[in-house]
């Protein structure tokens, strides 16, 4: 279930610039440590790096930088692109909170 949430959060951020009513979502804080899937972690890291350079975080730009850094995996990237994006900033923030909570619990279980 958390992998589905991870995909939807990433999809929401990448597609946010496409919808005027969702433009705030593209700036949501992504902590790659909240993502359990290695590829999802890499996508979040690329999005954060692009943001820090003032570059767009749409699916084409993210895909290009994943490929450039030998991190691209077509099947996993398509799974993110086909995930249902969340429609509001509050929904994205809620599910990022769910990912954070799951991440903390997972760390405690591995101690």
Contact map, one row per residue, 1 for C-alpha under 8 A:
111110000000000000000000000000000000000000000000000000000000000000000000000000000000000000000000000000000000000
111111000000000000000000000000000000000000000000000000000000000000000000000000000000000000000000001001000000000
111111100000000000000000000000000001100000000000000000000000000000000000000000000000000000000000000000000000000
111111110000000000000000000000000000000000000000000000000000000000000000000000000010000000000000000000000000000
111111111000000000000000000000000000000000000000000000000000000000000000000000000000000000000010001000000000000
011111111100000000000000000000000010000100000000000000000000000000000000000000000000000000000000001000000000000
001111111110000000000000000000000000000100000000000000000000000000000000000000111010000000000000000000000000000
000111111111000000000000000000000000000000000000000000000000000000000000000000010011110000000000000000000000000
000011111111100000000000000000000000000000000000000000000000000000000000000000000000110000010011000000000000000
000001111111110000000000000000000000000100110000000000000000000000000000000000010000100000000000000000000000000
000000111111111000000000000000000000000000000000000000000000000000000000000000011111100000000000000000000000000
000000011111111100000000110000000000000000000000000000000000000000000000000000000001111000010000000000000000000
000000001111111110000000111100000000000000000000000000001100000000000000000000000000000000000000000000000000000
000000000111111110000000010000000000000000000000000000001110000000000000000000000000000000000000000000000000000
000000000011111111100000010000000000000000000000000000000110000000000000000000000000100000000000000000000000000
000000000001111111110111110000000000000000000000000000000100000000000000000000000000000000000000000000000000000
000000000000111111110110010000000000000000000000000000000100000000000000000000000000000000000000000000000000000
000000000000001111110110000000000000000000000000000000000000000000000000000000000000000000000000000000000000000
000000000000001111111110000000000000000000000000000000000000000000000000000000000000000000000000000000000000000
000000000000000111111110000000000000000000000000000000000000000000000000000000000000000000000000000000000000000
000000000000000000111111000000000000000000000000000000000000000000000000000000000000000000000000000000000000000
000000000000000111111111110000000000000000000000000000000000000000000000000000000000001110000000000000000000000
000000000000000111111111111000000000000000000000000000000000000000000000000000000000000000000000000000000000000
000000000000000100001111111100000000000000000000000000000000000000000000000000000000000010000000000000000000000
000000000001100100000111111100000000000000000000000000000000000000000000000000000000000110010000000000000000000
000000000001111110000111111100000000000000000000000000001000000000000000000000000000000000000000000000000000000
000000000000100000000011111110000000000000000000000000000000000000000000000000000000000000000000000000000000000
000000000000100000000001111111000000000000000000000000000000000000000000000000000000000010011000000000000000000
000000000000000000000000001111100000000000000000000000000000000000000000000000000000000000000000000000000000000
000000000000000000000000000111110000000000010001000000000000000000000000000000000000000000000001000000000000000
000000000000000000000000000011111110000000011000000000000000000000000000000000000000000000000000000000000000000
000000000000000000000000000001111110000111011000000000000000000000000000000000000000000000000000000000000000000
000000000000000000000000000000111111000010000000000000000000000000000000000000000000000000000000000000100000000
000000000000000000000000000000111111000010000000000000000000000000000000000000000000000000000001001101100000000
000001000000000000000000000000111111110110000000000000000000000000000000000000000000000000000000001000100000000
001000000000000000000000000000001111110110000000000000000000000000000000000000000000000000000000000000100000000
001000000000000000000000000000000011111110000000000000000000000000000000000000000000000000000000000000000000000
000000000000000000000000000000000011111111000000000000000000000000000000000000000000000000000000000000000000000
000000000000000000000000000000000000111111100000000000000000000000000010100100000000000000000000000000000000000
000001100100000000000000000000010011111111110000000000000000000000000000000000000000000000000000000000000000000
000000000000000000000000000000011111111111111000000000000000000000000000000000000000000000000000000000000000000
000000000000000000000000000000010000011111111100000000000000000001000010000000000000000000000000000000000000000
000000000100000000000000000000000000001111111110000000000000010001000000000000000000000000000000000000000000000
000000000100000000000000000001110000000111111111000000000000000000000000000000000000000000000000000000000000000
000000000000000000000000000000110000000011111111100000000000000000000000000000000000000000000000000000000000000
000000000000000000000000000000000000000001111111110000000000010011000000000000000000000000000000000000000000000
000000000000000000000000000000000000000000111111111000001000010000000000000000000000000000000000000000000000000
000000000000000000000000000001000000000000011111111100000000000000000000000000000000000000000000000000000000000
000000000000000000000000000000000000000000001111111110000000000000000000000000000000000000000000000000000000000
000000000000000000000000000000000000000000000111111111111000010000000000000000000000000000000000000000000000000
000000000000000000000000000000000000000000000011111111111000000000000000000000000000000000000000000000000000000
000000000000000000000000000000000000000000000001111111100000000000000000000000000000000000000000000000000000000
000000000000000000000000000000000000000000000000111111100000000000000000000000000000000000000000000000000000000
000000000000000000000000000000000000000000000000011111110000000000000000000000000000000000000000000000000000000
000000000000000000000000000000000000000000000000011111111000000000000000000000000000000000000000000000000000000
000000000000000000000000000000000000000000000000011001111100100000000000000000000000000000000000000000000000000
000000000000110000000000010000000000000000000010011000111110110000000000000000000000000000000000000000000000000
000000000000111110000000000000000000000000000000000000011111110000000000000000000000000000000000000000000000000
000000000000011000000000000000000000000000000000000000001111111000000000000000001000000000000000000000000000000
000000000000000000000000000000000000000000000000000000000111111100000000000000000000000000000000000000000000000
000000000000000000000000000000000000000000000000000000011111111110000000000000000000000000000000000000000000000
000000000000000000000000000000000000000000100110010000001111111111000000000000000000000000000000000000000000000
000000000000000000000000000000000000000000000000000000000011111111100001000010000000000000000000000000000000000
000000000000000000000000000000000000000000000000000000000001111111110000000000000000000000000000000000000000000
000000000000000000000000000000000000000000000100000000000000111111111000000000000000000000000000000000000000000
000000000000000000000000000000000000000001100100000000000000011111111111000000000000000000000000000000000000000
000000000000000000000000000000000000000000000000000000000000001111111111000000000000000000000000000000000000000
000000000000000000000000000000000000000000000000000000000000000111111110000000000000000000000000000000000000000
000000000000000000000000000000000000000000000000000000000000000011111111000000000000000000000000000000000000000
000000000000000000000000000000000000000000000000000000000000000001111111000000000000000000000000000000000000000
000000000000000000000000000000000000001001000000000000000000000001111111100000000000000000000000000000000000000
000000000000000000000000000000000000000000000000000000000000001001101111110010000000000000000000000000000000000
000000000000000000000000000000000000001000000000000000000000000000000011111110000000000000000000000000000000000
000000000000000000000000000000000000000000000000000000000000000000000001111111000000000000000000000000000000000
000000000000000000000000000000000000000000000000000000000000000000000000111111100000000000000000000000000000000
000000000000000000000000000000000000001000000000000000000000000000000000111111110000000000000000000000000000000
000000000000000000000000000000000000000000000000000000000000001000000001111111111000000000000000000000000000000
000000000000000000000000000000000000000000000000000000000000000000000000011111111100000000000000000000000000000
000000100000000000000000000000000000000000000000000000000000000000000000001111111110000000000000000000000000000
000000110110000000000000000000000000000000000000000000000000000000000000000111111110000000000000000000000000000
000000100010000000000000000000000000000000000000000000000010000000000000000011111110000000000000000000000000000
000000000010000000000000000000000000000000000000000000000000000000000000000001111111000000000000000000000000000
000100110010000000000000000000000000000000000000000000000000000000000000000000111111100000000000000000000000000
000000010011000000000000000000000000000000000000000000000000000000000000000000000111110000000000000000000000000
000000011111001000000000000000000000000000000000000000000000000000000000000000000011111000000000000000000000000
000000011001000000000000000000000000000000000000000000000000000000000000000000000001111110110000000000000000000
000000000001000000000100000000000000000000000000000000000000000000000000000000000000111110110000000000000000000
000000000000000000000100100000000000000000000000000000000000000000000000000000000000011111110000000000000000000
000000000000000000000101100100000000000000000000000000000000000000000000000000000000011111111000000000000000000
000000000000000000000000000000000000000000000000000000000000000000000000000000000000000111111100000000000000000
000000000000000000000000000000000000000000000000000000000000000000000000000000000000011111111110000000000000000
000000001001000000000000100100000000000000000000000000000000000000000000000000000000011111111111000000000000000
000000000000000000000000000100000000000000000000000000000000000000000000000000000000000011111111100000000000000
000000000000000000000000000000000000000000000000000000000000000000000000000000000000000001111111110000000000000
000010001000000000000000000000000000000000000000000000000000000000000000000000000000000000111111111000000000000
000000001000000000000000000001000100000000000000000000000000000000000000000000000000000000011111111100000000000
000000000000000000000000000000000000000000000000000000000000000000000000000000000000000000001111111110000000000
000000000000000000000000000000000000000000000000000000000000000000000000000000000000000000000111111111000000000
010011000000000000000000000000000110000000000000000000000000000000000000000000000000000000000011111111100000000
000000000000000000000000000000000100000000000000000000000000000000000000000000000000000000000001111111110000000
000000000000000000000000000000000000000000000000000000000000000000000000000000000000000000000000111111111000000
010000000000000000000000000000000100000000000000000000000000000000000000000000000000000000000000011111111100000
000000000000000000000000000000001111000000000000000000000000000000000000000000000000000000000000001111111110000
000000000000000000000000000000000000000000000000000000000000000000000000000000000000000000000000000111111111000
000000000000000000000000000000000000000000000000000000000000000000000000000000000000000000000000000011111111100
000000000000000000000000000000000000000000000000000000000000000000000000000000000000000000000000000001111111110
000000000000000000000000000000000000000000000000000000000000000000000000000000000000000000000000000000111111111
000000000000000000000000000000000000000000000000000000000000000000000000000000000000000000000000000000011111111
000000000000000000000000000000000000000000000000000000000000000000000000000000000000000000000000000000001111111
000000000000000000000000000000000000000000000000000000000000000000000000000000000000000000000000000000000111111
000000000000000000000000000000000000000000000000000000000000000000000000000000000000000000000000000000000011111
